Amino acid sequence: MAALTLFPEGRIDSTNAPAFEKKALEAIQANPGVKIALDAEKLVYISSAGLRVLMKLRRMADEKIPVRNVSPEVYEILDVTGFTQLLQVEKRLRQVSVEGCEIVGEGATSVVYRLDPDTIIKVFRPGVRYEMFANESKKARNAFVAGIPTAIAYDLVRVGDAYGTVYEMLNAKELIRVLVEDKAHIRDHIRQFAAFLKEMHSIQVDPAEFTPMKAASSAALFYLEGKVTTPEETEKLRKIFDSLPDRNTFIHGDCHPGNVMVQNGEMILIALSNGGSGHPVFDLMSMYLTCRVDFHNPEKRHSGIMLKDFTDEEIEEIWNTFIRTYLGTEDEDLIARAERQIDDIASTRILLAVPAIPGLLSEQAIAYYRAKVLAYYETGMENCF
């Protein structure tokens, strides 16, 4: 659902509270059906008159309104008057500089820096919404409580105009860097990673805290209809997701060597913004996409972005070692059938990125992935796990 953010400034008291209320109501009426949020970064004071306006907005929304970037002074007012119980109040994030810091990891949406010997900071790229940033921290806390080894996020900060999450990480290094620096033992590291991921997939979690991936993916197909698929094709794609067995086990949502830290020989998950629950194929496809797929050119074997420091033969070794260890078999027929299922679930999820990221895929690539998943449906779906 769309959101409407209001930006109160300066002092709001009896002299200007009516004007603030008038502007707020006009903005809400011009955007019917949207959720309301306030960014209080430039708000220095609010009196009882202003608080009454907030109460009116709260009643209109019929839910706790997010009020972000609240200064310590304004937070104290809201806390003393009980508004921290009525609203979703979030204190202003402290500013942190990463100038001169070592980069220890880099992905599509973020860069990870070493702040000091004890901590790292994951800085989201400019343009990443606050909701995604805050959601990752929340899911990291839920995962930690559920017994999943993940970095503990203990501070949310700003880095210039971007958001950042500070984690305590002692002697930690991204798995992808471990692989680059120790190619002689690639198989050993990948076997450990595959065994670690399979263990994570055995952990039962609460679907209320970890979004069921199957249901979420199926519901998202709505955005393809009329843009990428016909109603009939959309229904076929939905049946592909529906054919997966229901499971309430942990899913990272984007599990590959760039989102795993190695600390004193132990593996720790980071980047849980896509975390959820469900069938392991939703995680296996992340590794498959890393090793086997180029979004822009389906004819290529792999994208080479994350694995740019590896030869084609080394990448093939990484995937083959991973899938065989995870499945616990050398049965080529079973492996081939599992790869087919992973490939087609991955292709379906690639199509879901089309409406979310305009221009990501060419028309040729869209047609390629659509034909692939529809052929998967027509020739018969199977479960290999």
LUMGU-87103 format. One record per residue (C-alpha): residue number from 0; residue in three letters; chain; y, x, z. Coordinates in Angstrom, 2 decimals. Example, Ala and Ser with C-alpha at 12.3 -4.5 7.8 and 13.67 -1.06 7.14 Angstrom:
  pos  code  unit    north     east       up
    0   ALA     A    -4.50    12.30     7.80
    1   SER     A    -1.06    13.67     7.14
end
This chain:
  pos  code  unit    north     east       up
    0   MET     A     0.00     0.00     0.00
    1   ALA     A     3.53     1.20    -0.78
    2   ALA     A     5.78     2.36     2.06
    3   LEU     A     9.50     1.95     2.67
    4   THR     A    11.12     4.73     4.71
    5   LEU     A    14.47     4.13     6.43
    6   PHE     A    16.70     7.09     7.37
    7   PRO     A    18.99     6.33    10.34
    8   GLU     A    21.67     8.97    10.92
    9   GLY     A    24.04    10.09    13.64
   10   ARG     A    24.58     7.67    16.53
   11   ILE     A    23.44     4.05    16.48
   12   ASP     A    25.26     2.03    19.14
   13   SER     A    27.08    -1.27    19.54
   14   THR     A    29.72    -0.27    16.98
   15   ASN     A    27.36     0.24    14.04
   16   ALA     A    24.01    -1.34    15.01
   17   PRO     A    24.82    -4.56    13.07
   18   ALA     A    25.53    -2.50     9.93
   19   PHE     A    22.27    -0.56    10.39
   20   GLU     A    20.36    -3.83    10.79
   21   LYS     A    22.00    -5.32     7.68
   22   LYS     A    21.11    -2.30     5.51
   23   ALA     A    17.56    -2.22     6.86
   24   LEU     A    16.95    -5.92     6.17
   25   GLU     A    18.44    -5.64     2.66
   26   ALA     A    16.09    -2.74     1.87
   27   ILE     A    13.08    -4.65     3.24
   28   GLN     A    13.96    -7.80     1.29
   29   ALA     A    14.29    -5.73    -1.89
   30   ASN     A    10.78    -4.32    -1.33
   31   PRO     A     8.61    -7.27    -0.25
   32   GLY     A     5.14    -6.52     1.08
   33   VAL     A     5.70    -2.83     1.82
   34   LYS     A     5.01    -1.08     5.11
   35   ILE     A     8.06     0.14     7.05
   36   ALA     A     8.60     3.64     8.44
   37   LEU     A    11.61     5.47     9.89
   38   ASP     A    12.52     9.13     9.47
   39   ALA     A    14.75     9.98    12.47
   40   GLU     A    15.41    13.61    11.57
   41   LYS     A    19.19    13.05    11.49
   42   LEU     A    19.34    10.51    14.33
   43   VAL     A    21.05    12.05    17.40
   44   TYR     A    21.42     9.02    19.69
   45   ILE     A    20.38     5.35    19.90
   46   SER     A    21.70     2.79    22.37
   47   SER     A    20.24    -0.51    23.56
   48   ALA     A    21.92    -2.20    20.57
   49   GLY     A    20.04     0.06    18.20
   50   LEU     A    16.82    -0.43    20.14
   51   ARG     A    17.12    -4.18    19.64
   52   VAL     A    17.22    -3.57    15.89
   53   LEU     A    14.03    -1.51    16.16
   54   MET     A    12.41    -4.33    18.12
   55   LYS     A    13.34    -6.80    15.38
   56   LEU     A    11.82    -4.52    12.71
   57   ARG     A     8.71    -4.15    14.87
   58   ARG     A     8.28    -7.93    15.07
   59   MET     A     8.80    -8.32    11.33
   60   ALA     A     6.16    -5.68    10.59
   61   ASP     A     3.74    -7.13    13.18
   62   GLU     A     2.43    -3.62    13.81
   63   LYS     A     3.53    -0.30    15.27
   64   ILE     A     6.14     1.19    12.93
   65   PRO     A     5.95     4.98    12.39
   66   VAL     A     9.12     6.73    13.59
   67   ARG     A     8.93    10.39    12.54
   68   ASN     A    10.90    13.57    13.17
   69   VAL     A    12.26    12.31    16.49
   70   SER     A    14.40    14.84    18.40
   71   PRO     A    13.60    15.56    22.07
   72   GLU     A    16.79    13.70    23.11
   73   VAL     A    15.97    10.54    21.14
   74   TYR     A    12.31    10.75    22.16
   75   GLU     A    13.34    10.68    25.82
   76   ILE     A    15.33     7.48    25.23
   77   LEU     A    12.42     5.83    23.45
   78   ASP     A     9.97     6.95    26.13
   79   VAL     A    12.04     5.79    29.11
   80   THR     A    12.62     2.37    27.53
   81   GLY     A     8.93     1.89    26.62
   82   PHE     A     9.42     2.13    22.87
   83   THR     A     6.86     4.92    22.59
   84   GLN     A     4.32     2.19    23.42
   85   LEU     A     5.77    -0.27    20.90
   86   LEU     A     6.28     2.16    18.01
   87   GLN     A     4.28     5.05    16.52
   88   VAL     A     6.70     7.74    17.64
   89   GLU     A     6.20    11.29    16.37
   90   LYS     A     8.32    14.17    17.63
   91   ARG     A    10.22    16.40    15.25
   92   LEU     A     8.03    19.21    13.95
   93   ARG     A     9.09    22.74    14.79
   94   GLN     A     9.97    25.07    11.94
   95   VAL     A     7.69    28.06    11.25
   96   SER     A     8.19    30.92     8.80
   97   VAL     A     5.30    32.50     6.87
   98   GLU     A     7.43    35.24     5.36
   99   GLY     A     5.41    38.46     5.29
  100   CYS     A     2.21    36.71     6.43
  101   GLU     A    -1.10    37.59     4.80
  102   ILE     A    -2.60    34.89     2.55
  103   VAL     A    -6.21    34.32     3.61
  104   GLY     A    -6.97    31.34     1.37
  105   GLU     A    -5.52    29.21    -1.39
  106   GLY     A    -6.41    25.83    -2.89
  107   ALA     A    -5.01    23.13    -5.12
  108   THR     A    -2.97    21.46    -2.36
  109   SER     A    -2.37    24.23     0.18
  110   VAL     A    -2.11    27.92     1.04
  111   VAL     A    -3.59    29.39     4.23
  112   TYR     A    -1.74    32.23     5.97
  113   ARG     A    -2.63    34.46     8.91
  114   LEU     A     0.18    33.89    11.44
  115   ASP     A    -1.08    36.36    14.02
  116   PRO     A    -4.43    37.77    15.20
  117   ASP     A    -5.32    34.45    16.84
  118   THR     A    -3.99    31.80    14.49
  119   ILE     A    -3.82    30.72    10.87
  120   ILE     A    -1.56    28.12     9.32
  121   LYS     A    -2.48    25.84     6.44
  122   VAL     A     0.70    25.07     4.51
  123   PHE     A     0.54    22.09     2.20
  124   ARG     A     2.27    22.50    -1.10
  125   PRO     A     5.65    20.73    -1.55
  126   GLY     A     5.11    17.14    -2.61
  127   VAL     A     2.05    16.53    -0.45
  128   ARG     A     2.79    13.33     1.46
  129   TYR     A     3.14    13.31     5.25
  130   GLU     A     0.30    10.78     5.47
  131   MET     A    -2.20    13.21     3.89
  132   PHE     A    -1.03    16.02     6.17
  133   ALA     A    -1.28    13.93     9.36
  134   ASN     A    -4.58    12.38     8.25
  135   GLU     A    -6.25    15.79     7.98
  136   SER     A    -5.32    16.68    11.56
  137   LYS     A    -6.60    13.34    12.83
  138   LYS     A    -9.91    13.76    11.01
  139   ALA     A   -10.25    17.32    12.29
  140   ARG     A    -9.95    16.01    15.86
  141   ASN     A   -12.50    13.26    15.19
  142   ALA     A   -14.90    15.80    13.65
  143   PHE     A   -14.55    18.17    16.59
  144   VAL     A   -15.31    15.35    19.06
  145   ALA     A   -18.35    14.38    16.95
  146   GLY     A   -19.76    17.87    17.39
  147   ILE     A   -18.92    19.20    13.93
  148   PRO     A   -17.81    22.85    13.90
  149   THR     A   -14.27    22.66    12.65
  150   ALA     A   -11.05    24.52    13.31
  151   ILE     A    -9.04    23.00    16.16
  152   ALA     A    -5.64    21.86    14.92
  153   TYR     A    -3.30    22.30    17.85
  154   ASP     A     0.15    22.16    16.25
  155   LEU     A     1.78    20.36    13.33
  156   VAL     A     4.83    22.15    11.93
  157   ARG     A     7.28    22.38     9.07
  158   VAL     A     7.47    25.40     6.78
  159   GLY     A    10.71    24.93     4.90
  160   ASP     A    10.34    21.58     3.16
  161   ALA     A     6.54    21.63     3.42
  162   TYR     A     4.17    20.58     6.19
  163   GLY     A     1.77    22.91     7.97
  164   THR     A    -1.10    22.76    10.44
  165   VAL     A    -1.70    25.62    12.88
  166   TYR     A    -5.29    26.42    13.81
  167   GLU     A    -6.74    28.87    16.31
  168   MET     A    -9.00    31.09    14.20
  169   LEU     A   -10.14    34.43    15.60
  170   ASN     A   -11.51    36.97    13.11
  171   ALA     A   -11.90    34.21    10.53
  172   LYS     A   -12.16    34.62     6.77
  173   GLU     A   -12.72    32.12     3.96
  174   LEU     A   -16.31    32.04     2.71
  175   ILE     A   -15.04    32.59    -0.83
  176   ARG     A   -13.49    35.88     0.33
  177   VAL     A   -16.68    36.88     2.08
  178   LEU     A   -18.53    36.33    -1.22
  179   VAL     A   -15.99    38.37    -3.19
  180   GLU     A   -16.08    41.27    -0.73
  181   ASP     A   -19.87    41.28    -0.27
  182   LYS     A   -21.38    40.45    -3.66
  183   ALA     A   -24.49    42.42    -2.82
  184   HIS     A   -25.44    39.68    -0.37
  185   ILE     A   -24.26    36.58    -2.28
  186   ARG     A   -27.63    34.87    -1.95
  187   ASP     A   -27.76    35.41     1.80
  188   HIS     A   -24.29    33.94     2.31
  189   ILE     A   -24.96    30.96     0.03
  190   ARG     A   -28.29    30.24     1.71
  191   GLN     A   -26.50    30.18     5.06
  192   PHE     A   -23.83    27.87     3.62
  193   ALA     A   -26.38    25.46     2.11
  194   ALA     A   -28.37    25.31     5.37
  195   PHE     A   -25.15    24.78     7.33
  196   LEU     A   -24.06    21.91     5.06
  197   LYS     A   -27.46    20.23     5.25
  198   GLU     A   -27.27    20.37     9.05
  199   MET     A   -23.79    18.77     8.93
  200   HIS     A   -25.25    15.96     6.82
  201   SER     A   -27.63    15.10     9.64
  202   ILE     A   -24.84    14.35    12.13
  203   GLN     A   -24.34    10.63    12.77
  204   VAL     A   -20.68     9.54    12.91
  205   ASP     A   -18.74     6.33    13.53
  206   PRO     A   -17.76     4.69    10.19
  207   ALA     A   -14.67     3.32    11.95
  208   GLU     A   -13.40     6.90    12.27
  209   PHE     A   -15.03     8.40     9.16
  210   THR     A   -14.39     6.32     6.04
  211   PRO     A   -17.61     5.24     4.26
  212   MET     A   -17.39     7.14     0.96
  213   LYS     A   -19.55     4.72    -0.98
  214   ALA     A   -17.41     1.69    -0.18
  215   ALA     A   -14.15     3.60    -0.70
  216   SER     A   -15.26     4.93    -4.09
  217   SER     A   -16.47     1.52    -5.21
  218   ALA     A   -13.21    -0.15    -4.16
  219   ALA     A   -11.13     2.51    -5.96
  220   LEU     A   -12.72     1.53    -9.30
  221   PHE     A   -10.20    -1.32    -9.35
  222   TYR     A    -7.56     1.18   -10.50
  223   LEU     A    -9.61     2.16   -13.57
  224   GLU     A    -9.91    -1.33   -14.95
  225   GLY     A    -7.69    -1.89   -17.96
  226   LYS     A    -6.61     1.78   -17.99
  227   VAL     A    -9.88     3.66   -18.41
  228   THR     A   -12.65     1.05   -18.38
  229   THR     A   -13.23    -2.56   -19.37
  230   PRO     A   -14.27    -5.07   -16.66
  231   GLU     A   -17.88    -4.76   -17.82
  232   GLU     A   -17.78    -0.96   -17.69
  233   THR     A   -16.13    -1.05   -14.25
  234   GLU     A   -18.98    -3.17   -12.96
  235   LYS     A   -21.52    -0.65   -14.27
  236   LEU     A   -19.70     2.17   -12.48
  237   ARG     A   -19.67     0.10    -9.30
  238   LYS     A   -23.43    -0.34    -9.52
  239   ILE     A   -23.81     3.45    -9.72
  240   PHE     A   -22.11     3.81    -6.34
  241   ASP     A   -23.89     0.74    -4.95
  242   SER     A   -27.26     2.27    -5.86
  243   LEU     A   -26.75     5.06    -3.29
  244   PRO     A   -28.53     4.47     0.04
  245   ASP     A   -26.25     3.64     2.97
  246   ARG     A   -25.86     6.44     5.52
  247   ASN     A   -23.58     6.91     8.51
  248   THR     A   -23.78    10.69     8.41
  249   PHE     A   -20.90    13.12     8.14
  250   ILE     A   -19.39    14.00     4.75
  251   HIS     A   -16.69    16.66     4.41
  252   GLY     A   -15.47    15.25     1.11
  253   ASP     A   -14.47    18.54    -0.52
  254   CYS     A   -17.00    21.09     0.70
  255   HIS     A   -16.98    24.40    -1.20
  256   PRO     A   -16.52    28.08    -0.25
  257   GLY     A   -12.73    27.67    -0.18
  258   ASN     A   -12.92    25.11     2.65
  259   VAL     A   -15.30    26.99     4.91
  260   MET     A   -14.19    29.73     7.28
  261   VAL     A   -16.58    32.38     8.60
  262   GLN     A   -15.81    33.43    12.16
  263   ASN     A   -18.01    36.02    13.87
  264   GLY     A   -20.87    35.07    11.53
  265   GLU     A   -20.53    31.32    12.21
  266   MET     A   -19.29    28.78     9.65
  267   ILE     A   -16.41    26.42    10.42
  268   LEU     A   -15.08    23.60     8.26
  269   ILE     A   -11.40    23.21     7.40
  270   ALA     A    -9.46    20.80     5.13
  271   LEU     A   -10.94    17.50     6.29
  272   SER     A    -8.37    15.17     4.69
  273   ASN     A   -11.14    13.68     2.48
  274   GLY     A   -13.71    13.54     5.29
  275   GLY     A   -15.88    10.47     5.69
  276   SER     A   -19.44     9.26     6.03
  277   GLY     A   -22.21     8.52     3.58
  278   HIS     A   -24.71     9.96     1.13
  279   PRO     A   -24.82    13.80     0.79
  280   VAL     A   -24.24    13.57    -2.97
  281   PHE     A   -20.53    13.13    -2.18
  282   ASP     A   -20.49    16.69    -0.80
  283   LEU     A   -22.96    18.26    -3.20
  284   MET     A   -20.76    17.21    -6.08
  285   SER     A   -17.88    19.29    -4.66
  286   MET     A   -19.97    22.41    -4.96
  287   TYR     A   -21.19    21.26    -8.37
  288   LEU     A   -17.62    20.75    -9.59
  289   THR     A   -16.72    24.22    -8.36
  290   CYS     A   -19.58    25.93   -10.20
  291   ARG     A   -20.28    23.75   -13.20
  292   VAL     A   -17.27    21.70   -14.36
  293   ASP     A   -13.97    22.29   -16.12
  294   PHE     A   -11.89    19.10   -15.90
  295   HIS     A    -9.81    19.94   -18.94
  296   ASN     A   -12.57    21.25   -21.20
  297   PRO     A   -15.94    19.53   -20.63
  298   GLU     A   -17.57    21.89   -23.10
  299   LYS     A   -17.06    24.85   -20.74
  300   ARG     A   -19.63    25.66   -18.06
  301   HIS     A   -17.19    25.99   -15.14
  302   SER     A   -13.47    26.01   -14.46
  303   GLY     A   -13.34    29.57   -13.15
  304   ILE     A   -10.38    28.80   -10.87
  305   MET     A   -11.88    29.36    -7.43
  306   LEU     A   -14.62    31.61    -8.80
  307   LYS     A   -12.33    33.68   -11.00
  308   ASP     A   -13.60    36.92    -9.44
  309   PHE     A   -17.21    36.23   -10.46
  310   THR     A   -19.07    36.61   -13.74
  311   ASP     A   -20.84    33.66   -15.34
  312   GLU     A   -24.15    35.11   -14.19
  313   GLU     A   -22.92    35.38   -10.58
  314   ILE     A   -21.63    31.79   -10.63
  315   GLU     A   -24.97    30.59   -11.93
  316   GLU     A   -26.66    32.53    -9.15
  317   ILE     A   -24.40    30.88    -6.57
  318   TRP     A   -25.21    27.37    -7.77
  319   ASN     A   -28.94    27.93    -8.23
  320   THR     A   -29.27    29.50    -4.79
  321   PHE     A   -27.23    26.71    -3.21
  322   ILE     A   -29.08    23.73    -4.70
  323   ARG     A   -32.54    25.19    -4.18
  324   THR     A   -31.80    26.04    -0.56
  325   TYR     A   -30.28    22.64     0.12
  326   LEU     A   -33.17    20.73    -1.48
  327   GLY     A   -35.73    23.12    -0.02
  328   THR     A   -37.70    23.33    -3.25
  329   GLU     A   -38.34    25.36    -6.39
  330   ASP     A   -39.63    22.27    -8.23
  331   GLU     A   -37.67    22.47   -11.49
  332   ASP     A   -38.21    18.79   -12.31
  333   LEU     A   -36.81    17.63    -8.95
  334   ILE     A   -33.90    20.06    -9.22
  335   ALA     A   -33.07    18.83   -12.74
  336   ARG     A   -33.14    15.18   -11.61
  337   ALA     A   -30.96    15.98    -8.59
  338   GLU     A   -28.46    17.83   -10.80
  339   ARG     A   -28.32    14.85   -13.14
  340   GLN     A   -27.46    12.51   -10.29
  341   ILE     A   -24.89    14.90    -8.84
  342   ASP     A   -23.33    15.43   -12.26
  343   ASP     A   -22.92    11.74   -12.97
  344   ILE     A   -21.57    10.85    -9.53
  345   ALA     A   -19.14    13.75    -9.95
  346   SER     A   -18.11    12.50   -13.40
  347   THR     A   -17.46     9.04   -11.99
  348   ARG     A   -15.25    10.53    -9.28
  349   ILE     A   -13.42    12.59   -11.93
  350   LEU     A   -12.54     9.35   -13.71
  351   LEU     A   -11.09     8.01   -10.45
  352   ALA     A    -8.55    10.85   -10.52
  353   VAL     A    -7.10     9.62   -13.83
  354   PRO     A    -4.83     6.85   -12.46
  355   ALA     A    -4.05     8.89    -9.33
  356   ILE     A    -2.93    12.02   -11.22
  357   PRO     A    -1.41    11.04   -14.60
  358   GLY     A    -1.96    13.68   -17.26
  359   LEU     A    -4.83    15.39   -15.41
  360   LEU     A    -7.29    14.73   -18.24
  361   SER     A    -6.85    14.53   -21.98
  362   GLU     A    -7.95    11.39   -23.78
  363   GLN     A   -10.87    13.38   -25.17
  364   ALA     A   -11.98    14.42   -21.68
  365   ILE     A   -11.62    10.84   -20.36
  366   ALA     A   -13.79     9.55   -23.20
  367   TYR     A   -16.35    12.30   -22.49
  368   TYR     A   -16.74    11.46   -18.79
  369   ARG     A   -16.72     7.70   -19.39
  370   ALA     A   -19.52     8.01   -21.96
  371   LYS     A   -21.51    10.25   -19.62
  372   VAL     A   -21.46     7.89   -16.63
  373   LEU     A   -22.16     4.82   -18.74
  374   ALA     A   -25.14     6.59   -20.30
  375   TYR     A   -26.34     7.42   -16.79
  376   TYR     A   -26.23     3.73   -15.91
  377   GLU     A   -27.97     2.65   -19.13
  378   THR     A   -30.86     5.15   -18.85
  379   GLY     A   -31.54     4.30   -15.23
  380   MET     A   -30.24     5.52   -11.89
  381   GLU     A   -32.35     7.40    -9.40
  382   ASN     A   -32.09     8.81    -5.90
  383   CYS     A   -33.35    12.36    -5.38
  384   PHE     A   -32.41    12.99    -1.76
end
